[in-house]
Amino acid sequence: MTTSDHRADGASASLTDAVTFSFDWYESFLREIRSEGYTFGRYGDSVAPGTVLLRHDVDLSPRRARRMAEIEADLGIESTYFVLVASPMYNVLEANTRETLTEIADLGHDIGVHFSTHQYWSPDAVPTAEAPIAERVRDERATLSTVLDPIETVSFHIPPERVLRREFDAFPSTYEPRFFTDIEYHGDSDQRWRGDPPDPAGFGSKAQVLVHPGLWGETDDPFEHRVHEGVAETRRRTATYARERYLAQEFG
């Protein structure tokens, strides 16, 4: 791995230092992956040697996801954004979120279902049979399809053990062996990378890289702060809706 890279503003960002969960560091990370000779692939294509699958699970903030999508598009990089259809944090059918997801897709990125088994079953009650899971996934994809055209691949949210390393007949999963154990896998869940910082020089022939947009920002902040920011964003969005749709109305 090279020791430094250059951001769009010309400043130097060293990847040998500890990770900062800032958009500047993320941009340098992407540049470093490319400098190692990797190309960025899509889940619907075969994963050839020298390919990195760049994936985003949008848990907290579609707005931050769009910011990452813009950074990637400026670098000519395509990635995949998996969005929660069943979530109290945001609503994929709400106008602003629909617009944000459409903008991400228009930047050249794929959109898929980030499926939360926790909305339907406790972790130890996730079905061993495929049919109940496939039915719920199909329903959520149908909902997301009213906004845009989602890909077939599914990413599980906080995956319980029963879906890890499991292949499904009804849909590809980002946690099936060909994406999760048969190639290098690096994720930033809870701001804890597998490797700190992840070293693109050690990615091997192929890799899947998971980045959660809600954990990143213009400056570096800890995990708990990012979660509180996501909650505050949801509250502001809800408060604005309530003011405009209810409190601003004249009754009588």
C-alpha positions as CSV (number, residue, x, y, z in Angstrom):
1,M,0.0,0.0,0.0
2,T,1.3,3.4,-0.8
3,T,1.7,5.8,2.2
4,S,-0.3,8.7,1.0
5,D,-2.8,10.0,-1.5
6,H,-4.3,13.3,-2.5
7,R,-7.8,14.6,-1.9
8,A,-9.7,16.6,-4.4
9,D,-8.6,19.8,-2.6
10,G,-4.9,18.8,-3.0
11,A,-4.3,18.0,0.7
12,S,-2.5,14.8,1.6
13,A,-4.2,12.0,3.5
14,S,-2.1,9.2,4.9
15,L,-3.8,5.8,5.1
16,T,-1.1,4.5,7.3
17,D,-2.6,6.6,10.1
18,A,-5.6,5.4,12.0
19,V,-8.9,5.5,10.2
20,T,-10.9,8.7,10.5
21,F,-14.5,8.3,9.7
22,S,-14.6,11.3,7.5
23,F,-15.5,11.7,3.8
24,D,-11.9,12.9,3.1
25,W,-10.5,9.7,4.4
26,Y,-13.1,7.7,2.5
27,E,-12.1,9.4,-0.7
28,S,-8.5,8.6,-0.1
29,F,-9.3,5.0,0.6
30,L,-11.1,4.7,-2.7
31,R,-8.2,6.2,-4.5
32,E,-5.8,3.8,-2.8
33,I,-7.9,0.8,-3.8
34,R,-7.7,2.0,-7.4
35,S,-4.0,2.6,-7.2
36,E,-3.6,-1.1,-6.3
37,G,-5.0,-2.0,-9.6
38,Y,-8.5,-3.0,-8.6
39,T,-11.7,-2.2,-10.5
40,F,-15.2,-1.9,-8.9
41,G,-17.7,-4.5,-9.9
42,R,-21.5,-5.1,-9.6
43,Y,-23.2,-8.0,-7.9
44,G,-25.1,-9.1,-11.0
45,D,-21.8,-9.7,-12.9
46,S,-19.2,-12.4,-12.4
47,V,-16.5,-11.3,-10.0
48,A,-13.3,-11.5,-11.9
49,P,-9.8,-11.3,-10.3
50,G,-8.9,-7.8,-9.5
51,T,-12.5,-6.8,-8.6
52,V,-13.7,-5.1,-5.5
53,L,-17.5,-5.2,-4.7
54,L,-18.2,-1.9,-2.9
55,R,-21.4,-2.2,-0.8
56,H,-23.2,0.2,1.4
57,D,-25.9,-0.8,4.0
58,V,-27.9,2.4,4.6
59,D,-29.0,2.0,8.2
60,L,-29.2,5.5,9.5
61,S,-29.1,8.2,6.8
62,P,-30.0,8.3,3.1
63,R,-28.6,11.8,3.0
64,R,-25.1,10.7,4.0
65,A,-25.5,7.8,1.5
66,R,-26.1,10.4,-1.3
67,R,-22.9,12.2,-0.2
68,M,-20.9,9.0,-0.5
69,A,-22.5,8.3,-3.9
70,E,-21.4,11.7,-5.1
71,I,-17.8,11.1,-4.0
72,E,-17.8,7.8,-5.8
73,A,-19.4,9.2,-9.0
74,D,-16.8,12.0,-9.0
75,L,-14.1,9.3,-9.1
76,G,-15.9,7.2,-11.7
77,I,-16.7,4.5,-9.2
78,E,-19.9,2.5,-9.2
79,S,-21.2,0.8,-6.0
80,T,-24.3,-0.7,-4.5
81,Y,-26.6,0.9,-1.9
82,F,-28.8,-1.5,0.1
83,V,-31.7,0.3,1.8
84,L,-34.1,-0.7,4.6
85,V,-37.7,-1.0,3.5
86,A,-38.9,-1.8,7.0
87,S,-37.2,0.8,9.3
88,P,-38.3,3.5,11.8
89,M,-35.3,5.6,10.7
90,Y,-36.6,6.5,7.2
91,N,-39.3,5.6,4.8
92,V,-38.4,4.7,1.2
93,L,-41.8,5.9,0.0
94,E,-41.5,9.4,1.6
95,A,-41.0,12.1,-1.0
96,N,-37.5,13.3,0.1
97,T,-36.2,9.8,0.6
98,R,-37.6,8.8,-2.8
99,E,-35.8,11.7,-4.4
100,T,-32.5,10.9,-2.6
101,L,-32.6,7.2,-3.7
102,T,-33.4,8.3,-7.3
103,E,-30.4,10.7,-7.2
104,I,-28.1,7.9,-6.0
105,A,-29.3,5.7,-8.8
106,D,-28.9,8.5,-11.4
107,L,-25.3,8.8,-10.3
108,G,-24.8,5.3,-11.7
109,H,-25.1,3.2,-8.5
110,D,-27.2,0.1,-7.9
111,I,-29.9,0.0,-5.2
112,G,-31.0,-3.2,-3.4
113,V,-33.0,-4.4,-0.4
114,H,-31.3,-4.3,3.0
115,F,-33.5,-7.0,4.6
116,S,-34.0,-6.9,8.3
117,T,-35.0,-10.3,9.7
118,H,-35.4,-8.5,13.1
119,Q,-38.6,-6.9,11.8
120,Y,-40.2,-10.3,11.5
121,W,-38.5,-12.8,13.8
122,S,-36.2,-12.9,16.8
123,P,-32.7,-14.0,16.0
124,D,-33.2,-17.5,17.2
125,A,-36.6,-17.8,15.4
126,V,-35.3,-17.0,11.9
127,P,-36.7,-19.8,9.7
128,T,-34.5,-22.6,8.6
129,A,-36.8,-23.0,5.6
130,E,-36.2,-20.6,2.8
131,A,-39.9,-19.9,1.8
132,P,-40.9,-17.5,4.6
133,I,-37.7,-15.4,4.2
134,A,-38.1,-15.4,0.4
135,E,-41.7,-14.2,0.7
136,R,-40.8,-11.3,2.9
137,V,-37.9,-10.3,0.7
138,R,-40.1,-10.5,-2.3
139,D,-42.7,-8.2,-0.6
140,E,-40.0,-5.6,0.3
141,R,-38.5,-5.7,-3.2
142,A,-42.0,-5.0,-4.6
143,T,-42.3,-2.0,-2.3
144,L,-38.9,-0.7,-3.3
145,S,-39.8,-1.3,-7.0
146,T,-42.4,1.5,-6.7
147,V,-39.5,3.9,-6.3
148,L,-36.9,2.5,-8.7
149,D,-35.6,-0.8,-10.1
150,P,-33.8,-2.7,-7.4
151,I,-31.2,-5.4,-8.1
152,E,-31.9,-9.0,-7.1
153,T,-29.0,-9.3,-4.6
154,V,-30.0,-8.8,-0.9
155,S,-28.0,-7.6,2.0
156,F,-29.2,-8.7,5.5
157,H,-29.3,-6.1,8.3
158,I,-27.3,-7.2,11.4
159,P,-27.4,-10.7,10.0
160,P,-28.3,-13.5,12.4
161,E,-26.2,-16.6,12.3
162,R,-28.9,-18.5,10.3
163,V,-28.4,-16.4,7.2
164,L,-24.6,-16.1,7.3
165,R,-22.8,-18.3,4.7
166,R,-26.2,-19.4,3.5
167,E,-27.2,-19.6,-0.2
168,F,-30.8,-18.9,-1.2
169,D,-32.5,-20.1,-4.3
170,A,-34.8,-17.1,-4.6
171,F,-32.1,-14.4,-4.5
172,P,-28.3,-13.9,-4.1
173,S,-27.1,-12.8,-0.7
174,T,-24.1,-10.6,0.1
175,Y,-23.3,-13.1,2.9
176,E,-23.2,-16.3,0.8
177,P,-19.8,-17.8,0.6
178,R,-18.7,-16.5,-2.9
179,F,-19.0,-12.9,-1.5
180,F,-18.3,-13.4,2.2
181,T,-15.8,-16.2,2.9
182,D,-14.4,-17.3,-0.5
183,I,-13.0,-13.7,-1.1
184,E,-11.5,-11.1,1.2
185,Y,-14.2,-9.3,3.2
186,H,-13.8,-5.9,5.0
187,G,-16.5,-4.1,6.8
188,D,-16.8,-1.0,9.1
189,S,-19.7,-2.2,11.3
190,D,-19.9,-0.1,14.5
191,Q,-16.7,1.6,13.2
192,R,-14.7,-1.5,13.8
193,W,-12.9,-2.5,10.6
194,R,-11.5,-5.9,10.0
195,G,-8.0,-4.5,9.9
196,D,-7.3,-0.9,11.1
197,P,-7.0,0.6,8.6
198,P,-8.0,-1.9,5.9
199,D,-5.1,-2.3,3.6
200,P,-6.0,-2.5,-0.1
201,A,-2.6,-4.1,-0.8
202,G,-3.8,-7.1,1.3
203,F,-7.2,-7.5,-0.4
204,G,-6.0,-10.5,-2.4
205,S,-7.5,-11.4,-5.8
206,K,-11.0,-10.3,-5.0
207,A,-12.8,-8.4,-2.2
208,Q,-16.1,-7.2,-0.8
209,V,-15.9,-4.0,1.1
210,L,-18.9,-2.9,3.3
211,V,-19.2,0.8,4.3
212,H,-22.1,2.2,6.3
213,P,-22.7,5.8,5.1
214,G,-24.3,6.8,8.4
215,L,-21.1,6.2,10.3
216,W,-19.2,8.9,8.2
217,G,-19.3,12.6,8.0
218,E,-17.4,15.8,7.2
219,T,-15.4,15.4,10.4
220,D,-14.4,12.3,12.4
221,D,-16.8,11.4,15.2
222,P,-17.4,8.3,17.3
223,F,-20.0,5.6,16.7
224,E,-22.4,6.7,19.4
225,H,-22.3,10.3,18.1
226,R,-23.2,9.1,14.5
227,V,-26.1,7.1,15.8
228,H,-27.4,10.1,17.8
229,E,-27.0,12.2,14.6
230,G,-29.1,9.7,12.7
231,V,-31.8,9.8,15.3
232,A,-31.8,13.6,15.3
233,E,-32.1,13.6,11.5
234,T,-35.2,11.4,11.8
235,R,-36.7,13.6,14.4
236,R,-36.1,16.8,12.3
237,R,-37.7,15.1,9.3
238,T,-40.7,14.0,11.4
239,A,-41.0,17.4,13.1
240,T,-41.0,19.2,9.7
241,Y,-43.6,16.9,8.4
242,A,-45.8,17.4,11.4
243,R,-45.5,21.2,11.3
244,E,-46.2,21.4,7.6
245,R,-49.1,18.9,7.5
246,Y,-50.8,19.5,10.8
247,L,-49.7,22.5,12.9
248,A,-49.7,24.9,9.9
249,Q,-53.3,23.9,9.1
250,E,-56.2,26.1,10.1
251,F,-58.9,24.3,12.0
252,G,-62.4,25.4,12.6
